[in-house]
Amino acid sequence: MKYETGRGRTALCYEIRCFGPDLLIHISGGSDHLGAVSAAAGGSVTTQVFLGHEEKCLTEPLAKALSEDFPGNVVVSAGVHLDQIRKEEIAVILAANEAAAGRIITLLEREEREFRED
């Protein structure tokens, strides 16, 4: 499942996979890669940031928020790279990521309802 937000340089794509009660989400934007990975359960988060990357500000809050609403493990990876990114673009990306948790929860709940109805 995919959730996309934003336009142009600040567009983000969330690729979402469910493995039973567990979630795996990858956030991409600009030049896709792996910059950070956060794993969470019950609101407790562990993060690995790769050398020279800043994506922890995307992975940690999303993993924490989702792990507080879902019973399983949550893993969020991110790779967002924009050449010569401006402070305003960073603010837009961070705001979109903050809103993403609620939207992803809604998408997953809707998919679960549709699955049970079939």
C-alpha positions in Angstrom: 0.0 0.0 0.0 1.2 3.5 -0.7 0.4 6.9 0.8 1.7 10.0 -1.0 1.7 13.6 0.2 3.0 16.9 -1.0 4.0 18.1 -4.4 7.2 18.9 -6.2 10.4 18.9 -4.3 8.6 18.2 -0.9 6.6 15.2 -2.1 6.9 12.2 0.1 5.9 8.6 -0.6 5.2 6.1 2.2 5.4 2.5 1.2 3.5 0.4 3.7 3.7 -3.4 4.3 1.9 -5.4 6.9 3.3 -8.7 8.2 0.6 -9.9 10.5 0.4 -7.3 13.3 3.8 -5.8 12.3 4.3 -2.8 10.1 7.2 -1.9 7.7 7.2 1.6 6.2 9.7 3.3 3.9 9.6 7.0 3.4 11.1 8.3 0.2 11.4 11.7 -1.4 13.9 13.3 -3.8 16.7 10.9 -4.4 15.6 7.7 -2.6 18.1 5.9 -0.4 18.4 4.6 3.2 19.4 7.3 5.7 17.9 6.1 9.0 15.9 3.2 10.3 13.8 3.2 13.5 12.2 0.2 15.2 9.5 0.6 17.8 7.2 -1.4 20.0 4.8 0.0 22.6 6.2 3.5 22.1 9.8 2.6 22.8 12.0 3.4 19.8 15.5 2.4 18.7 17.1 4.2 15.7 20.1 3.6 13.5 21.3 6.6 11.5 23.7 6.1 8.7 26.8 8.3 8.5 26.0 11.8 7.1 22.2 11.4 7.2 19.4 13.3 9.0 16.3 11.2 8.4 16.0 10.3 12.1 13.7 13.3 12.4 11.3 11.4 10.1 11.6 7.8 11.2 11.6 8.2 15.0 8.3 10.2 15.5 6.4 8.1 12.9 7.6 4.8 14.4 6.8 6.0 17.9 3.3 7.3 17.0 2.4 4.1 15.1 3.7 1.8 17.7 1.5 3.4 20.3 -1.6 2.5 18.2 -0.6 -1.0 16.8 0.0 -4.1 18.8 3.0 -5.3 16.7 6.4 -4.1 15.9 6.9 -1.1 13.7 9.9 -0.4 11.5 10.3 2.8 9.6 13.1 3.6 7.2 13.6 6.8 5.3 15.7 8.2 2.5 14.9 11.7 1.5 17.5 13.8 -0.3 17.0 17.2 -1.9 20.0 19.1 -3.2 20.3 22.5 -1.5 17.2 22.0 0.6 15.9 25.2 2.1 14.6 25.6 5.7 11.1 26.2 4.4 11.2 22.8 2.6 12.4 21.1 5.7 9.4 22.6 7.6 7.0 21.4 5.0 8.4 17.9 5.0 8.4 17.6 8.8 4.7 18.9 9.0 3.7 16.3 6.4 5.4 13.5 8.2 3.7 14.5 11.5 0.3 14.3 9.8 1.2 11.0 8.1 0.8 8.9 11.2 -2.9 9.6 11.5 -3.5 9.1 7.8 -1.6 5.8 7.7 -3.6 4.6 10.7 -6.9 5.5 8.9 -5.7 3.7 5.7 -4.7 0.5 7.6 -8.0 0.5 9.6 -10.0 0.9 6.3 -8.0 -1.9 4.7 -8.7 -4.2 7.7 -12.4 -3.4 7.5 -12.5 -4.2 3.8 -10.6 -7.4 4.3 -13.1 -8.6 7.0 -16.1 -7.7 4.8 -14.8 -9.8 1.9 
